[in-house]
Amino acid sequence: MKSRIRKKLLFILIILIFTSCGQRYSGKVAPKAVNGVLDLSGWNFEKDGPVELKGDWKFYWKNLINPTVLVKGHIPQFDSLVNVPGRWDSGKKKFPKYGFGSFLLKVKGLDDKLTYFFDSPEVFTAYKMFIASKDGVRKIFNVGEVGKQKRFEHPRFSFEISKVDSLGDINLLVHVSNFYYRFGKINSPPRIGLQSQIKWFFEYNKYRDFFGIGVLFIMALYHLILFYQRKKDKSSLYFSLLCFNLFVRLMCTGYYINWAFDSSSPLIFILSTKLEYLSLSTFMTCGLFFLGEIFDNVFSRLKKVSLYVSLFFISIILFTPPNIFSQKIILMSIFSSIGIIFYVGIGLLLKLYLNKTKFSKEVLVSVLFMLMGFIHDMLVTPFNLLSPPMIGPLTMVIWVFFQCYILSIKFSNAFTKSETLSKDLHLMVESRTSQLKDANLNLENSNNALEEFHTQRNIFFANLSHELRTPLNAILGFSKILQKKLTETNKYEKEYVDSINTSGKSLLRMVNSVHDFSKIELNELKVIKQKCNLKEILNSVSLFFKNEAYYKGLNFQFTLPDDIPASIETDELALKQILDNILNNALKFTKNGYISLEIKAIFKGYSENKFDLYIHIADTGQGMKEEKLAQLFQPFSQIHKHGTIQERGSGLGLYISQKIINDLGGDIQVTSKVGKGSVFTISLKDTTFFNEETESRNFSYKFFGDTILIADDVPINIKLYEAYFSMHNLKIESAQNGSELLKKVKEVRPDLIVTDFEMPEFNADEVLTILRTKNINTPVVLISALKVEEGIKKEFQSFLQKPVDEEDFLNEIARHLKHEKVFINEIAKVGPSYAFSLPKNLSKEDLKLILETHATIKKWRNSMEITNMEKEIPFFKEKLMHTKLNVLLVLLDKVEESAVKFNISKIESLLDYAIEKLKNQD
């Protein structure tokens, strides 16, 4: 049914087009000019219609004849007879392409009692047209500006009509100049006729073109918007480009672009000419890309060929002037290329039609129909066999309507399919909704079971943490005390105690990691930013790992610039945990060389109290392959799975560190090379700092005999705390349950109470309530391995988490008891940050290198030539990098830094220190 309707519409459309092209006049062949004279005495304008003034015109090269000469009957000797329409070199004489001249035609037999109308000739550059008769000279057309030189010519393209009375025998004179087009010519001669005839032709051409331009512009805009809304279907885009291409061609081949941009400048002529030829070069490519979307990939090869051809001609048109790209050879190339592609395309369409491909019939008919329209304009119209002329633009519009029809069918099918799918989807949704209800019920039951599992798991982790932390408290505490008391004479005993302490710390880290991982999963791991002492944190961490590195035979380098703020706003425990995790990994996987901790600060401005804190942790350990770095921050990830027992861990440290750093608003990056080590960079942006001086942590506490009452149901913990306080002039009393604690408070009246949370008979919070009701306000420090609620913690004066470090314990006790601080010369104890010790058992090569380094440093010290130092230091750093003497690198960095700042006194101090340390090996 639809196919029949389409056939009927197509048939009716073709009939309407070709019935509009019937004869309007008698069909009598119009006379032509001979030897510059056109005799119209036998022509009946009312019956036979208007006449195009074709034939032989007299041509005068480089002579713009004064029309007043013609009125007096003086006709100059012409240079050649030129057939109009045609070029001025179409006669016997071959004139240059560029120049100026006059066309002259004598018209006889016009009725001087009639009023005639002329429509303007088609000249691609600039011209003036005059009528010289017995009544004088009349200028009837003036298009552009005729010039004898290029700089004086202003080309323009326009259609006009002019009314002339009382003619009789006349001379038509046309001045033409050409310096921009490929040749000078009258492309279409002027036409003479009665008013109704000439106006009809003029109006027909104008409205026909306006109709075509409007339709093409609307189609281009509509389908461009359609593509914007649905970018997956490119057929709308290519059809929009095709319509816009035809729109530009119609605008440029008529006078419309000159009408829209009325200017005497040649630029408009050049622009319109370029656009005209560009549209000619790209028309076929746009059409093929559109058909390629309609018929899948049938036109894929032809599309490529057409695209390359178009790009070639576009480059010529864009970068050459009109008088170059409009040459005959280029035009023939364009037309022949387009023609070949056109006919190959018709062949493919015919093949599709024979295969009964959808839409092939409509496309083939529309293409053939448009082809017939062009044949009509090029071959039939010049001989006045059909009227109206120039139906090519009309067939373009009809072709566009055919393609619109195809697209509408395509979109209609798509909408129909979409509606069908929507209905099917609705049914599927209803069915699926029913299934989901059942699934949701099962999922809810599963979620309840999972929540119960999480609850039980948390209880398990809490109990496990408590049970493990309690014995670890004693293991770490007593092993640390034994480490201090054992000397080198107890070599084996000291090694055993060191192993106990190291293993205990490893176990504690694992317990903490599993506990923190559980918190992360439950979104309970929070960071609390508050004011803390950055330098104390860094010194504390570095001192611990300096000792650990020393025991392992490694050099630990710690760089803390003077401009680092003492106090910042961050989570102290979180920062310590991050540094501990990363440095511990560096310690585990580094067997030779060094570990470095370097701190840098970039200030935003002291008025803002903000700075960017960068912490670089580097090592010379095993390193990692680049492809392994992506796994580094995954939970339970172990890059070195085949390492020793000491090198393995829970695989949670870096995962937890990254989460904490992100919560602090920072970032962590890592670079690594196998066999050369790794570098971790922690950046904490926009960190708040406080401008204040803080006292050094290099001190010990001196107490004044106050009494501390310790309550814990585990006797070994009481012994550990007694050991902590035994060297600090404190009296210790103990209790093993809540009742005994209350009794001892009455008996000894302690200055401070330290109590575990869970105890027989009374827990710590119950004991605290009893004490406060009896107006006993002794400070109470709560210590526990359990997770204690924040509300309960706030009731006590302090809280410590087991296992408790001795230093942290003493710091907390000092908050509540009278004490003095005894400062220690830490520099004398551990040396400055650039201090180094040469390793033992050096090879001959190492000793030789020491001698060379010692001599060079002495030379620097004696000469103090800063420029030479800056040149030579990088050489020595590279030389020492992979030797046992890499312990000198930190000192050389300091020398280099001081040299840049021209700090002479600091350089002298550093060099003196190095000379003193190296002279024993000299």
C-alpha positions in Angstrom: 0.0 0.0 0.0 2.7 2.5 0.9 4.7 1.6 -2.2 1.7 2.4 -4.4 1.2 5.8 -2.7 4.8 6.6 -3.3 4.6 5.7 -7.0 1.5 7.9 -7.4 3.1 10.9 -5.7 6.3 10.5 -7.8 4.3 10.4 -11.0 2.2 13.4 -10.1 5.3 15.4 -9.2 7.0 14.7 -12.6 3.9 15.6 -14.5 3.6 18.9 -12.7 7.2 19.8 -13.4 7.3 19.1 -17.0 3.8 20.5 -17.8 5.1 23.8 -16.4 7.8 23.7 -19.1 5.5 24.0 -22.1 5.6 26.6 -24.9 4.5 30.1 -24.0 4.9 31.7 -27.5 4.7 30.8 -31.1 8.1 29.0 -31.1 9.4 31.1 -34.0 13.2 31.1 -34.1 14.6 34.5 -33.2 16.9 36.2 -35.7 20.6 36.6 -34.9 22.9 39.6 -35.5 25.1 39.5 -38.6 28.1 41.7 -39.0 27.1 43.7 -36.0 23.5 44.3 -37.2 20.3 42.7 -35.8 17.2 43.2 -37.9 13.9 42.8 -35.9 11.6 44.3 -38.4 9.8 41.0 -39.0 9.5 40.1 -35.3 6.1 40.4 -33.5 6.9 40.8 -29.8 3.3 40.2 -28.7 3.0 36.9 -30.6 6.6 35.7 -30.8 7.9 36.8 -27.4 11.1 38.5 -26.2 14.4 38.3 -28.1 17.9 37.6 -26.8 20.3 39.9 -28.7 22.6 37.1 -30.0 24.9 36.9 -32.9 27.9 38.9 -34.2 28.7 42.0 -32.2 31.5 44.4 -33.2 34.3 44.5 -30.7 36.8 47.3 -30.0 39.9 46.2 -28.0 41.2 48.6 -25.4 38.7 51.2 -26.5 35.8 52.5 -24.4 33.9 54.2 -27.2 32.2 57.5 -26.3 28.4 56.8 -27.0 27.9 60.4 -28.2 30.0 59.6 -31.2 27.4 57.0 -32.3 24.6 59.6 -32.1 26.3 61.6 -34.8 26.6 58.5 -37.0 30.3 58.1 -36.7 30.9 54.4 -36.3 34.6 53.6 -35.6 36.4 50.8 -37.4 36.0 47.6 -35.2 38.8 45.2 -34.4 36.9 42.0 -34.6 33.4 40.4 -34.8 32.6 38.5 -31.6 29.8 36.0 -31.3 27.6 36.8 -28.3 27.2 35.0 -25.9 30.9 34.4 -26.0 34.4 35.6 -25.1 36.0 38.6 -26.8 38.7 36.4 -28.2 36.2 34.1 -30.0 36.6 36.1 -33.2 39.4 35.9 -35.8 41.7 38.0 -33.5 42.9 36.5 -30.2 42.9 39.3 -27.6 44.4 38.9 -24.2 42.2 37.5 -21.3 42.7 40.6 -19.2 42.0 44.1 -20.3 38.9 46.2 -21.5 36.9 46.9 -24.6 33.5 47.8 -26.1 30.8 45.6 -27.7 28.6 47.3 -30.3 25.4 46.1 -31.9 23.0 47.9 -34.3 19.4 46.9 -33.8 17.0 47.8 -36.6 13.2 47.5 -37.0 12.0 48.5 -33.5 8.7 50.3 -33.3 9.4 53.9 -32.0 5.9 54.0 -30.7 6.2 51.1 -28.3 7.8 51.0 -24.9 10.4 48.3 -24.6 12.1 46.7 -21.6 15.6 45.3 -21.5 17.0 42.8 -18.9 20.7 43.0 -18.2 23.3 40.9 -19.8 25.2 38.4 -17.7 28.8 39.6 -17.4 31.0 38.1 -14.7 33.1 41.3 -14.0 32.0 44.9 -14.6 30.2 46.6 -17.5 28.1 49.6 -18.6 25.4 49.5 -21.3 24.3 52.5 -23.4 21.6 53.1 -26.0 22.5 55.6 -28.7 19.5 56.6 -30.9 18.2 59.7 -32.7 17.0 61.0 -29.3 20.5 60.9 -27.8 22.4 58.6 -25.4 20.9 56.8 -22.5 22.8 54.6 -20.0 20.5 51.8 -19.0 22.8 49.5 -17.0 25.8 50.2 -14.8 27.1 47.2 -12.9 30.3 47.5 -10.9 33.0 49.9 -12.0 34.7 49.5 -15.4 38.4 50.3 -15.2 41.3 50.5 -17.6 43.6 49.0 -14.9 43.0 46.4 -12.2 43.1 48.8 -9.4 40.3 50.9 -10.9 38.0 47.9 -11.7 35.4 46.9 -9.1 33.7 43.7 -10.4 30.1 43.0 -9.5 27.5 40.5 -10.5 23.9 41.6 -10.7 20.5 41.2 -12.7 18.5 44.3 -13.5 15.8 45.5 -16.0 15.4 48.8 -17.6 12.5 50.6 -19.4 13.2 52.5 -22.7 10.7 54.6 -24.8 10.8 55.7 -28.5 13.6 53.6 -29.8 13.5 53.0 -33.5 16.9 52.1 -34.9 19.5 52.0 -32.1 23.1 51.2 -31.3 23.7 49.1 -28.2 27.1 49.8 -26.7 28.5 47.8 -23.8 31.8 48.7 -22.0 33.4 45.7 -20.4 36.6 45.3 -18.4 38.1 42.1 -16.9 41.1 41.8 -14.6 39.7 39.2 -12.1 38.0 36.5 -14.1 39.5 33.8 -16.3 38.5 35.7 -19.5 36.4 38.7 -20.7 33.0 37.8 -22.2 29.3 38.5 -22.3 28.1 35.2 -20.8 24.4 35.8 -21.6 23.3 38.6 -24.0 20.7 41.2 -23.0 17.0 40.4 -23.8 14.5 42.9 -25.3 10.7 42.5 -25.1 7.5 44.0 -23.8 7.1 45.0 -20.2 5.0 41.9 -19.2 7.5 39.5 -20.9 10.7 40.9 -19.4 9.2 41.3 -16.0 7.9 37.8 -16.1 11.4 36.4 -16.9 13.0 38.6 -14.2 10.4 37.7 -11.5 10.4 34.1 -12.4 14.2 33.8 -12.0 14.1 35.8 -8.8 11.3 34.0 -7.0 12.5 30.6 -8.3 15.9 31.2 -6.8 14.4 32.7 -3.6 12.2 29.6 -3.2 15.2 27.3 -3.7 17.4 29.3 -1.3 14.8 29.4 1.4 14.0 25.7 1.2 17.7 24.7 1.2 18.5 26.9 4.2 15.5 25.6 6.2 16.4 22.0 5.4 20.1 22.6 6.3 19.2 24.2 9.6 16.5 21.7 10.5 18.7 18.6 9.9 21.7 20.2 11.7 19.5 20.7 14.8 18.2 17.1 14.4 21.8 15.9 14.3 22.7 18.0 17.4 19.8 16.3 19.3 20.8 12.8 18.1 24.5 12.6 17.2 24.6 8.9 16.6 22.8 9.2 13.3 25.1 11.1 11.0 22.8 11.0 8.0 21.2 14.2 9.3 24.6 15.9 9.5 25.6 15.0 5.9 22.2 15.9 4.5 22.5 19.3 6.3 25.9 19.9 4.8 24.6 18.9 1.4 21.7 21.4 1.6 24.0 24.1 2.9 26.3 23.4 -0.1 23.4 23.9 -2.6 22.3 27.0 -0.7 25.7 28.6 -1.0 25.9 27.7 -4.7 22.5 29.4 -5.4 23.5 32.4 -3.4 26.7 32.9 -5.3 25.6 32.1 -8.8 22.9 34.8 -8.7 23.1 38.4 -7.6 22.0 37.7 -4.1 25.3 37.7 -2.3 26.0 41.2 -3.9 22.5 42.2 -2.8 23.2 41.0 0.7 26.7 42.6 0.8 26.4 45.7 -1.3 29.9 46.8 -1.7 32.1 48.4 -4.4 35.1 46.4 -3.1 36.4 43.5 -5.3 36.6 41.3 -2.2 32.9 40.5 -2.4 33.3 39.3 -6.1 36.4 37.2 -5.1 34.6 35.7 -2.1 31.4 34.9 -4.1 33.5 33.3 -6.9 35.5 31.2 -4.5 32.3 30.0 -2.7 30.7 29.2 -6.0 33.6 26.9 -7.0 34.0 25.5 -3.6 30.4 24.4 -3.6 30.9 22.9 -7.0 33.9 20.9 -5.7 32.3 19.6 -2.5 28.7 18.9 -3.8 29.4 15.3 -4.9 31.4 14.4 -1.7 28.5 15.6 0.6 26.0 13.6 -1.5 28.1 10.5 -1.3 28.6 10.7 2.4 24.9 11.1 2.9 24.1 8.1 0.6 26.8 6.2 2.5 24.7 6.6 5.7 21.5 5.6 3.9 23.0 2.5 2.3 25.6 1.5 4.9 29.1 1.1 3.4 28.2 0.6 -0.3 29.8 3.9 -1.2 32.8 3.6 1.1 35.5 3.5 -1.7 33.8 6.1 -3.8 33.5 8.4 -0.7 37.3 8.3 -0.2 38.0 9.0 -3.9 35.5 11.9 -3.9 37.0 13.3 -0.7 40.5 13.3 -2.0 39.4 14.9 -5.3 37.5 17.6 -3.4 40.4 18.3 -1.0 42.7 18.7 -4.0 40.4 21.2 -5.8 39.6 23.0 -2.5 43.3 23.7 -1.9 43.6 25.2 -5.4 40.5 27.4 -5.0 41.5 28.6 -1.5 45.0 29.6 -2.3 44.8 31.0 -5.8 42.9 34.1 -7.2 39.8 33.6 -9.4 41.6 34.3 -12.7 43.8 31.2 -11.9 41.3 28.6 -10.4 38.6 29.5 -13.0 40.8 28.5 -15.9 39.4 26.1 -18.4 41.8 23.2 -17.5 40.8 23.4 -13.8 37.1 23.6 -14.7 37.3 20.7 -17.0 39.2 18.7 -14.3 36.5 19.5 -11.8 33.6 18.6 -14.1 35.3 15.5 -15.4 36.1 14.2 -11.9 32.6 15.0 -10.6 31.2 13.5 -13.8 33.1 10.2 -13.4 32.2 10.0 -9.7 28.5 10.9 -10.6 28.2 8.1 -13.2 29.9 5.5 -11.0 27.5 6.5 -8.2 24.5 6.1 -10.6 25.9 2.6 -11.5 26.0 1.7 -7.8 22.5 3.0 -7.3 21.3 1.0 -10.2 22.9 -2.1 -8.7 21.1 -1.4 -5.4 17.8 -1.0 -7.3 18.2 -4.3 -9.0 19.0 -5.9 -5.7 15.7 -4.3 -4.4 17.5 -2.4 -1.7 15.3 -0.2 0.4 15.1 3.5 -0.7 17.3 2.7 -3.8 14.4 3.4 -6.2 13.6 6.8 -4.7 17.2 7.9 -4.7 17.8 6.7 -8.3 14.8 8.4 -9.6 15.6 11.7 -7.8 19.2 11.6 -9.1 18.1 11.0 -12.7 15.4 13.7 -12.4 18.0 16.2 -11.3 20.3 15.1 -14.1 17.5 15.8 -16.6 17.1 19.3 -15.1 20.8 20.1 -15.6 20.7 18.7 -19.2 17.7 21.0 -19.8 19.6 24.1 -18.6 22.8 23.3 -20.4 21.4 22.1 -23.8 17.8 22.9 -24.3 17.3 26.4 -22.9 19.9 28.1 -25.1 17.8 27.1 -28.2 14.5 28.3 -26.7 12.9 24.9 -27.2 11.4 24.8 -23.7 10.2 27.5 -21.4 10.6 28.5 -18.6 14.4 28.3 -18.7 16.8 27.2 -15.8 14.7 24.5 -14.2 18.0 23.1 -12.7 17.6 24.9 -9.3 14.0 23.6 -9.2 15.1 20.1 -9.8 17.6 20.6 -6.9 14.8 21.4 -4.6 12.8 18.4 -5.8 15.8 16.2 -5.2 16.1 17.7 -1.7 12.4 16.8 -1.1 13.0 13.3 -2.2 15.9 12.9 0.3 13.7 14.5 3.0 11.1 12.0 2.2 13.6 9.1 2.6 14.8 10.5 5.9 11.2 11.0 7.1 10.5 7.3 6.3 13.7 6.3 8.0 12.8 8.3 11.2 9.2 7.1 11.1 10.4 3.5 11.0 12.8 4.3 13.9 10.0 5.9 15.9 7.7 2.9 15.2 10.4 0.5 16.3 11.0 2.7 19.4 7.3 2.6 20.3 7.3 -1.2 19.8 10.4 -1.6 21.9 8.9 0.7 24.5 5.8 -1.5 24.8 8.0 -4.6 25.0 10.2 -2.9 27.6 7.1 -1.9 29.6 6.1 -5.6 29.8 9.6 -6.6 30.6 9.8 -4.0 33.4 6.6 -5.3 34.9 7.9 -8.8 34.8 11.3 -7.7 36.1 9.7 -5.6 38.9 7.9 -8.7 40.1 11.2 -10.6 40.1 13.0 -7.8 41.8 10.5 -7.7 44.6 11.3 -11.3 45.3 15.0 -10.6 44.9 14.9 -7.6 47.2 13.2 -9.6 49.8 16.0 -12.2 49.6 18.5 -9.4 49.5 17.0 -7.8 52.6 17.3 -11.1 54.4 20.9 -11.4 53.2 21.7 -7.8 54.3 20.3 -8.5 57.7 22.5 -11.6 58.0 25.5 -9.5 56.6 24.9 -6.8 59.2 24.8 -9.4 61.9 28.0 -10.8 60.6 29.6 -7.3 60.6 28.4 -6.7 64.2 29.9 -10.1 65.3 33.1 -9.4 63.3 33.5 -6.0 65.1 33.0 -7.6 68.4 35.6 -10.2 67.5 38.1 -7.6 66.4 37.5 -5.6 69.6 38.1 -8.7 71.7 41.0 -9.8 69.6 42.6 -6.3 69.9 42.1 -6.3 73.7 43.5 -9.8 74.1 46.5 -9.1 71.9 47.3 -5.6 73.1 47.4 -6.7 76.8 50.3 -9.2 76.4 51.9 -7.0 73.8 51.9 -4.2 76.3 54.1 -6.3 78.6 56.3 -7.8 75.8 57.2 -4.4 74.3 57.6 -2.7 77.7 59.8 -5.2 79.4 61.9 -5.9 76.3 62.6 -2.1 76.0 63.7 -2.0 79.6 65.9 -5.0 79.1 67.4 -3.4 76.0 68.5 -0.4 78.1 70.1 -2.6 80.8 71.9 -5.2 78.7 75.3 -4.2 77.5 77.7 -5.5 74.8 79.0 -8.1 77.3 75.6 -9.7 77.1 75.8 -10.1 73.3 73.5 -13.1 72.8 71.0 -12.0 75.5 70.8 -8.6 73.9 70.2 -10.1 70.4 67.4 -12.2 71.9 65.7 -9.2 73.5 66.1 -7.2 70.3 64.4 -10.0 68.4 61.6 -10.1 71.0 61.1 -6.3 70.8 61.2 -6.3 66.9 58.7 -9.2 66.6 56.4 -7.6 69.2 56.4 -4.4 67.2 55.7 -6.3 63.9 52.8 -8.0 65.6 51.5 -4.7 67.0 51.6 -3.1 63.5 49.7 -6.1 62.1 47.0 -5.8 64.9 46.7 -2.1 64.3 46.5 -2.5 60.5 43.7 -5.1 60.7 41.9 -2.9 63.3 42.2 0.2 61.1 41.2 -1.7 58.0 38.0 -2.8 59.8 37.4 0.9 60.7 37.8 2.0 57.0 35.3 -0.6 55.8 32.8 0.7 58.3 33.7 4.3 57.6 34.7 4.7 61.3 38.3 5.8 60.7 38.2 9.5 61.2 41.0 12.1 61.4 40.8 14.9 63.8 42.9 18.0 63.0 44.3 19.9 65.9 47.3 21.9 66.8 50.4 19.7 67.3 54.2 20.0 67.3 55.5 19.0 63.8 59.1 19.1 64.8 58.6 16.9 67.8 56.7 14.4 65.6 59.5 14.3 63.0 62.3 14.2 65.5 60.6 11.4 67.4 60.0 9.3 64.3 63.5 10.0 62.8 65.2 9.1 66.1 63.5 5.8 66.3 64.2 4.8 62.7 67.8 6.1 63.0 68.4 3.6 65.8 66.6 0.8 63.8 68.7 1.6 60.7 71.9 1.6 62.7 71.2 -1.9 64.0 70.7 -3.1 60.5 73.9 -1.4 59.2 72.1 1.3 57.2 72.6 5.1 57.1 69.5 7.1 58.1 69.5 10.6 56.6 67.1 13.2 58.1 66.8 16.6 56.5 64.7 19.2 58.4 65.1 22.8 57.1 65.1 25.7 59.5 62.0 27.2 57.9 59.8 24.3 58.8 57.0 25.5 61.2 57.2 24.1 64.7 53.4 23.8 65.1 50.8 22.9 62.5 47.2 21.8 62.4 46.9 18.1 61.6 46.1 14.7 63.2 49.3 13.8 65.1 48.5 10.1 65.5 47.5 9.8 61.9 50.7 11.5 60.7 52.9 9.3 62.9 51.1 6.2 61.6 51.7 7.3 58.0 55.4 7.9 58.6 55.8 4.7 60.6 54.1 2.6 57.8 56.3 3.9 55.0 59.6 4.1 56.9 59.0 0.6 58.2 58.6 -0.7 54.7 61.7 1.1 53.6 63.6 -0.5 56.5 62.3 -4.0 55.7 63.2 -4.0 52.0 66.6 -2.1 52.3 69.7 -4.3 52.9 72.4 -1.8 51.9 72.8 1.9 51.5 70.6 4.4 53.2 67.1 5.6 54.0 66.3 9.3 53.9 63.5 11.4 55.3 63.4 14.8 53.8 61.0 17.6 54.6 60.2 20.6 52.4 57.8 23.5 52.7 56.4 25.9 50.1 54.8 28.8 51.8 51.6 30.6 50.5 52.5 33.7 52.4 52.9 34.2 56.1 49.9 36.4 56.2 47.8 33.4 55.2 49.4 31.0 57.7 49.2 28.3 55.0 51.9 26.2 53.4 52.4 23.0 51.4 54.2 20.3 53.3 56.1 17.7 51.3 57.6 14.6 52.9 60.0 12.6 50.8 61.0 9.1 51.9 63.6 7.4 49.8 65.6 4.2 50.1 68.2 2.2 48.2 66.2 -1.1 48.6 64.9 -3.7 46.2 62.6 -1.3 44.3 59.6 -2.4 42.2 58.7 -2.8 38.6 56.6 0.1 37.2 53.6 -2.2 36.4 53.5 -3.3 40.1 53.1 0.3 41.4 49.3 0.2 40.6 48.9 -2.7 43.1 50.8 -0.9 45.8 47.9 0.8 47.5 45.4 -2.1 47.2 44.4 -3.9 50.5 46.3 -7.1 51.3 48.6 -6.5 48.4 52.1 -7.9 48.8 54.5 -6.9 46.0 57.4 -8.9 47.3 55.6 -12.2 48.0 58.7 -14.3 48.0 60.6 -12.3 50.7 61.6 -13.5 54.1 59.2 -13.8 57.0 60.5 -10.4 58.4 59.8 -8.7 55.0 56.2 -9.9 54.8 53.3 -8.1 56.5 49.6 -7.8 56.4 49.6 -5.9 53.1 47.5 -3.1 54.7 50.0 -0.5 55.7 50.1 1.5 52.4 46.4 1.1 51.8 45.6 2.6 55.2 48.2 5.3 54.8 46.7 6.4 51.5 43.2 6.6 53.0 44.5 8.6 56.0 46.5 11.0 53.7 43.4 11.5 51.5 41.3 12.3 54.6 43.9 14.8 55.6 43.4 16.5 52.2 46.7 15.3 50.8 48.2 12.9 48.2 50.9 10.3 48.0 53.0 9.4 44.9 55.6 6.8 44.4 58.5 6.2 41.9 60.6 3.1 41.9 63.3 1.2 40.0 64.2 -2.4 40.5 67.5 -2.8 42.3 67.8 1.0 42.9 65.1 1.8 45.4 61.9 3.7 45.8 60.8 7.3 46.6 57.5 8.0 48.3 56.3 11.7 48.2 53.6 12.8 50.6 52.0 16.2 49.9 49.8 18.0 52.4 48.5 21.1 50.6 47.2 24.2 52.4 48.3 23.1 55.8 47.8 25.7 58.6 50.8 26.6 60.7 51.4 28.6 63.8 54.1 31.3 64.2 55.5 30.5 67.6 58.6 29.2 69.3 58.4 25.8 70.9 60.8 24.3 73.3 62.9 21.3 72.4 61.9 17.7 73.2 65.4 16.9 74.1 64.8 16.6 77.9 64.0 14.1 80.7 61.5 14.5 83.6 62.4 14.9 87.2 59.5 14.3 89.6 59.3 15.0 93.4 58.1 11.8 95.1 54.4 11.9 94.3 52.3 8.7 94.7 50.7 7.0 91.7 48.1 4.3 92.3 48.0 1.8 89.4 45.0 -0.5 89.0 45.1 -3.4 86.5 43.8 -7.0 86.7 46.9 -8.3 84.8 49.9 -8.3 87.3 52.5 -8.2 84.5 51.1 -4.8 83.4 51.5 -3.4 86.9 55.2 -4.6 86.9 55.7 -2.9 83.6 54.4 0.5 84.7 56.4 0.2 88.0 59.5 -0.4 85.8 58.6 2.7 83.7 58.5 4.9 86.8 61.3 3.3 88.9 63.9 5.8 87.7 61.8 8.9 88.1 61.5 9.4 91.9 57.8 8.3 92.1 56.0 6.1 94.7 54.0 3.3 93.2 51.0 1.6 94.8 48.9 -1.1 93.0 45.5 -2.7 92.9 44.1 -5.6 90.9 40.4 -4.9 91.0 37.9 -2.1 91.5 37.2 -2.8 95.2 40.9 -2.8 96.0 41.4 0.4 94.1 38.7 2.2 96.2 40.2 0.9 99.4 43.8 2.0 98.4 42.5 5.5 97.6 41.3 5.9 101.1 44.5 4.4 102.6 47.3 6.1 100.6 45.6 9.2 99.2 47.4 9.1 95.8 48.3 12.1 93.8 47.4 10.3 90.5 45.3 7.2 89.6 46.2 5.1 86.5 43.5 2.4 85.9 42.6 -0.2 83.3 39.0 0.0 82.0 37.8 -3.5 82.5 38.5 -5.0 86.0 36.8 -7.4 88.3 34.0 -6.1 90.5 34.0 -2.5 89.3 35.0 -1.1 85.9 36.9 2.2 85.7 33.9 4.4 84.9 32.1 2.9 87.9 35.1 3.6 90.2 35.2 7.2 88.9 31.5 7.7 89.7 32.0 6.5 93.3 35.1 8.7 93.8 33.4 11.8 92.5 30.3 11.2 94.7 32.6 11.1 97.7 34.2 14.4 96.5 37.6 12.7 95.8 38.9 14.7 92.8 42.2 12.9 92.3 43.1 13.0 88.5 42.4 9.6 86.9 44.2 8.4 83.7 42.3 5.7 81.8 44.4 3.1 80.0 42.8 0.4 77.9 43.3 -1.9 74.9 39.5 -1.7 74.2 37.8 0.8 72.0 36.3 3.2 74.6 33.4 5.5 73.7 34.2 9.2 73.4 31.6 10.1 76.1 33.3 7.8 78.6 36.8 9.1 77.7 35.8 12.7 78.4 34.9 11.8 82.0 38.6 11.0 82.7 41.5 13.4 82.8 43.5 11.5 80.2 43.3 8.4 78.0 46.1 6.1 76.7 45.7 3.2 74.3 47.5 0.0 75.0 50.3 -0.9 74.3 51.7 2.3 75.9 55.1 3.6 74.9 57.2 4.7 77.9 57.8 8.2 76.6 54.1 8.8 75.9 53.3 7.5 79.4 55.7 9.8 81.0 54.5 12.8 79.0 50.9 12.1 80.1 51.9 11.6 83.8 53.8 14.9 83.7 50.6 16.7 82.8 49.2 16.0 86.3 52.2 15.9 88.6 54.8 18.5 89.6 58.1 18.0 87.7 61.1 19.6 86.2 62.6 19.2 82.7 66.3 18.2 82.5 67.5 19.0 79.0 70.0 16.8 77.1 72.5 17.9 74.5 70.9 15.8 71.7 73.3 17.1 69.1 76.2 15.6 71.1 74.3 12.4 71.5 73.3 11.5 68.0 75.1 14.1 65.9 73.7 16.7 63.5 71.4 15.8 60.7 74.3 15.6 58.3 76.5 13.4 60.6 77.9 10.2 59.1 79.9 7.2 60.1 82.1 5.3 57.7 81.3 1.6 57.5 83.8 -1.1 58.4 85.6 -3.6 56.2 86.2 -1.2 53.3 87.7 -2.5 50.1 90.9 -1.1 48.6 88.8 0.8 46.0 86.7 2.4 48.8 89.9 3.4 50.7 91.3 4.9 47.5 88.0 6.8 47.0 88.2 8.1 50.6 91.7 9.5 50.0 90.5 11.2 46.8 87.5 12.7 48.5 89.5 13.8 51.6 92.0 15.6 49.3 89.2 17.3 47.3 87.4 18.5 50.4 90.7 19.9 51.9 91.3 21.7 48.6 87.8 23.2 48.8 88.4 24.3 52.4 91.7 25.9 51.7 90.6 27.8 48.5 86.9 28.4 49.4 86.2 28.9 45.6 82.4 28.6 45.6 82.1 28.3 41.8 84.5 25.3 41.7 82.6 23.6 44.5 79.3 23.9 42.7 80.8 22.4 39.5 82.6 19.5 41.3 80.0 18.4 43.9 77.6 16.8 41.4 80.6 14.8 40.0 81.4 13.4 43.5 77.8 12.7 44.3 77.5 10.6 41.2 80.7 8.8 42.0 79.7 8.0 45.6 76.0 7.1 44.8 76.4 3.4 44.5 79.3 2.8 46.9 79.6 2.3 50.6 80.6 5.9 50.9 77.1 7.1 50.0 76.8 8.1 53.6 78.5 11.3 52.5 75.7 12.3 50.2 73.7 14.2 52.8 76.7 16.3 53.8 77.5 17.1 50.2 73.9 18.2 49.7 74.3 20.6 52.6 77.5 22.0 51.2 75.8 22.4 47.8 72.8 24.1 49.3 75.0 26.5 51.4 77.1 27.3 48.3 74.0 28.4 46.4 73.1 30.6 49.3 76.7 31.8 49.6 76.7 30.9 53.3 80.5 30.9 53.9 80.4 30.1 57.6 78.1 27.1 57.1 80.3 25.8 54.3 83.4 26.1 56.5 81.7 24.3 59.4 80.5 21.4 57.1 84.0 21.0 55.4 85.8 21.0 58.8 83.5 18.3 60.1 84.1 16.2 57.0 87.9 16.6 57.1 87.9 15.6 60.8 85.8 12.5 60.1 87.9 11.4 57.1 91.4 12.1 58.4 91.5 8.8 60.4 91.1 6.9 57.2 93.7 9.0 55.4 
